[in-house]
Every structure is written in C-alpha cells, then in structure tokens.
Amino acid sequence: MVISTSASRFGPRGWSLLSALIMLSVLSSCGDYRSEETCGESIPRGDKGRFIVNKEGFAKDSVSGVTWYRCSAGQRYSNFRCKGDILYLNWQEAMDYATEFSEKSGVVWRLPTDTEMQSVTEEACVAPAINHNVFPDIAVENHWTSSQGLHQDIFRCAVNTYSGRLSCRQARNVAQPFMLVRED
C-alpha cells in the first residue's frame, strides 16, 4: 500500500519510475556472487610456475619453448619491473612493430598466437589472469594476438588479461597493447 500511495503522489510517471527502480533492483540481484581472487593474492611471491626468467627481462616457457618479453611492447624491463609507456597500436601496426623490432634487433620477434597467449593465463585467478611474478605490471586489457580469426576481415583476436578469455571479434583498427615472443 505504501508503494502505490507514494507512487500516486507522482502520477503515472512516478509509478513508471518506481516500477523501473524495483525491476532494476530485482534484476541486479541475480548476479554471480562468487568471489574472484586476484592472481596477486593467489600466486605465492616468487612462484614463476613453468617459466624460467632472467634479469634481462625474458621468460622462457619450459613447456612450449617460447621465450616471452616480460613487459608489454613499448616498455623496458629494469630492476624487476616494467618501466615506460605501453604501446597501444591497432592490429596491423602491432604486426608491423614486431617486424621492425626484429629487423633492428637481429632476433625474430612476433605477436603470440591465440594458443600461446592463452597458455600464459591463469584459470584460478583474475585481474590480471597472468602470473605477476613472471609478467609484472601487465596491463589489464585486451592484448592482440597474431591470429586473424574466422570472422570478417575487420576483426582480429585478442586475449583479455583480466579474465584470460579470447575474443576474435576485436575491431582490428582499435589500439590495444600487445606482447612479444620469440622461438629459441
């Protein structure tokens, strides 16, 4: 009775607004309430998992044999941290950057494949869903992969480092960060 009385004070619009607020309250309570543990909380300090790291900023995956640069492209590894600004490039620019970087360094670097990028994600944690002991300061964003996906040419693939999920519906002209890998 209180609801209809207070709503009637505001006329039909008040009733619509009140109904909308009640519906919003009901719908918002239907969420998933499991707590998501951050990787910073769940991965013990110093635990590098299957990676062998060095002081130059490289992490070799002992399973795949791929070597990762421990920071996002544009940053440098120094004193156990990633320093500098992360590069945000569209997909083609990121691919071109890896080619140019390879030519200048004399070592073939490339963007990781979907499988490689997902292989460094952690299923048990989020924010980022990547081992922070191996990849410190990784941005919690979509990161380009080298894969083109199966959809229209306007889309490319990226892995969201918050959750570790892959999406091949990323507009290729959007600027996003990326990582670099090399074969040894």
C-alpha positions in Angstrom: 0.0 0.0 0.0 2.9 2.4 0.8 4.3 1.8 -2.7 1.1 2.7 -4.5 0.4 5.7 -2.3 3.8 7.2 -2.8 3.7 6.4 -6.5 0.3 8.0 -6.8 1.7 11.3 -5.5 3.9 11.5 -8.6 1.2 10.5 -11.1 1.6 7.9 -13.9 5.3 8.9 -14.5 6.1 8.4 -10.8 4.6 4.9 -11.0 6.7 4.1 -14.1 9.8 5.3 -12.4 9.1 3.4 -9.2 8.4 0.2 -11.2 11.6 0.7 -13.2 13.6 1.1 -9.9 12.0 -2.0 -8.4 12.7 -4.0 -11.6 16.3 -2.8 -11.7 16.7 -3.8 -8.0 15.4 -7.3 -8.7 17.5 -7.8 -11.9 20.7 -6.6 -10.3 20.3 -9.1 -7.5 20.5 -12.0 -10.0 24.3 -11.7 -10.4 27.0 -14.3 -9.8 28.3 -13.8 -6.2 31.4 -16.0 -6.3 34.4 -14.1 -5.2 37.2 -13.8 -7.8 40.6 -13.9 -6.3 43.3 -11.8 -7.9 46.4 -13.6 -9.1 48.4 -11.3 -6.8 46.5 -12.8 -3.9 46.6 -16.5 -5.0 50.1 -16.9 -6.6 52.8 -17.0 -3.9 55.5 -14.5 -4.2 58.4 -15.8 -6.2 56.4 -18.7 -7.8 57.2 -18.5 -11.5 55.3 -21.6 -12.4 56.7 -23.2 -15.6 58.8 -20.2 -16.6 62.5 -19.7 -16.4 63.2 -16.0 -16.1 66.4 -14.0 -16.3 67.5 -10.5 -15.3 67.4 -9.2 -18.9 63.6 -9.4 -18.9 63.0 -12.7 -20.7 60.8 -15.6 -19.6 61.2 -19.0 -21.3 58.2 -21.3 -21.2 59.6 -24.7 -20.2 56.6 -26.4 -21.8 56.4 -24.7 -25.2 60.0 -23.5 -25.5 58.7 -20.0 -26.5 60.5 -17.0 -24.9 58.4 -14.0 -23.9 59.5 -10.5 -23.2 58.1 -10.0 -19.7 56.7 -6.5 -20.4 54.2 -5.2 -22.9 55.6 -3.8 -26.1 57.0 -0.2 -25.5 58.2 -0.9 -22.0 61.6 -2.0 -20.8 62.4 -4.4 -18.0 64.6 -2.9 -15.3 65.1 -3.7 -11.6 62.4 -6.5 -11.7 59.7 -4.1 -13.0 58.4 -2.9 -16.4 59.0 0.8 -16.9 57.9 3.2 -19.5 54.8 3.6 -21.5 52.9 0.7 -23.0 52.3 0.9 -26.8 48.7 1.0 -27.9 48.6 0.1 -31.6 46.0 -1.3 -33.9 46.5 -4.9 -35.1 48.3 -4.1 -38.3 50.6 -1.5 -36.6 51.4 -4.1 -33.9 52.3 -6.7 -36.5 54.5 -4.1 -38.3 56.1 -3.1 -35.0 57.1 -6.7 -34.4 58.6 -6.9 -37.9 60.5 -3.7 -37.5 61.7 -4.6 -34.0 63.0 -7.9 -35.4 64.9 -6.2 -38.2 66.6 -3.7 -35.7 67.4 -6.3 -33.0 68.5 -9.1 -35.3 66.2 -11.5 -33.5 62.8 -12.6 -34.8 60.1 -11.3 -32.5 56.4 -11.7 -33.2 53.0 -11.4 -31.6 51.9 -14.5 -29.7 49.3 -16.8 -31.3 46.0 -17.3 -29.5 47.2 -20.6 -28.0 50.4 -19.0 -26.8 48.7 -16.0 -25.2 46.1 -18.2 -23.5 48.9 -20.5 -22.3 50.2 -17.8 -20.0 46.8 -17.1 -18.4 45.8 -18.5 -15.1 42.4 -20.0 -14.8 42.2 -19.8 -11.0 42.5 -16.0 -10.7 41.9 -12.7 -12.3 43.0 -9.0 -12.6 45.2 -9.9 -14.4 44.8 -13.6 -15.0 48.6 -13.9 -15.6 51.4 -14.8 -13.2 52.6 -11.4 -11.9 55.9 -12.9 -10.8 56.7 -13.6 -14.5 54.9 -10.7 -16.1 55.0 -7.8 -13.7 52.9 -4.7 -14.4 50.9 -6.3 -17.3 48.0 -4.1 -18.3 44.6 -5.5 -17.5 43.2 -5.1 -21.0 42.7 -6.9 -24.3 46.1 -7.8 -25.8 46.5 -8.5 -29.5 47.5 -11.9 -30.8 48.8 -12.7 -34.3 45.7 -14.6 -35.2 43.2 -13.3 -37.7 40.2 -15.4 -36.5 37.5 -16.8 -38.7 35.2 -13.8 -38.9 35.2 -10.9 -41.3 38.4 -9.2 -42.2 37.6 -6.2 -39.9 38.1 -8.4 -36.8 41.2 -9.9 -35.1 41.8 -11.9 -32.0 42.8 -10.7 -28.5 43.1 -12.1 -25.1 41.6 -10.2 -22.2 44.2 -10.3 -19.4 41.6 -9.6 -16.7 39.9 -13.0 -17.3 42.2 -14.8 -19.7 39.4 -15.1 -22.3 39.9 -15.0 -26.0 37.8 -13.0 -28.4 38.2 -13.0 -32.2 35.7 -10.2 -32.6 38.0 -7.3 -31.8 37.9 -4.5 -34.4 41.3 -4.5 -36.0 41.6 -0.7 -36.1 41.3 -0.3 -32.3 44.5 0.5 -30.5 45.4 -2.2 -27.9 48.6 -3.4 -26.1 50.4 -6.5 -27.1 53.3 -8.7 -26.0 56.2 -10.1 -28.0 57.5 -13.7 -28.2 60.4 -15.5 -30.0 61.3 -19.0 -30.8 64.7 -20.3 -29.4 
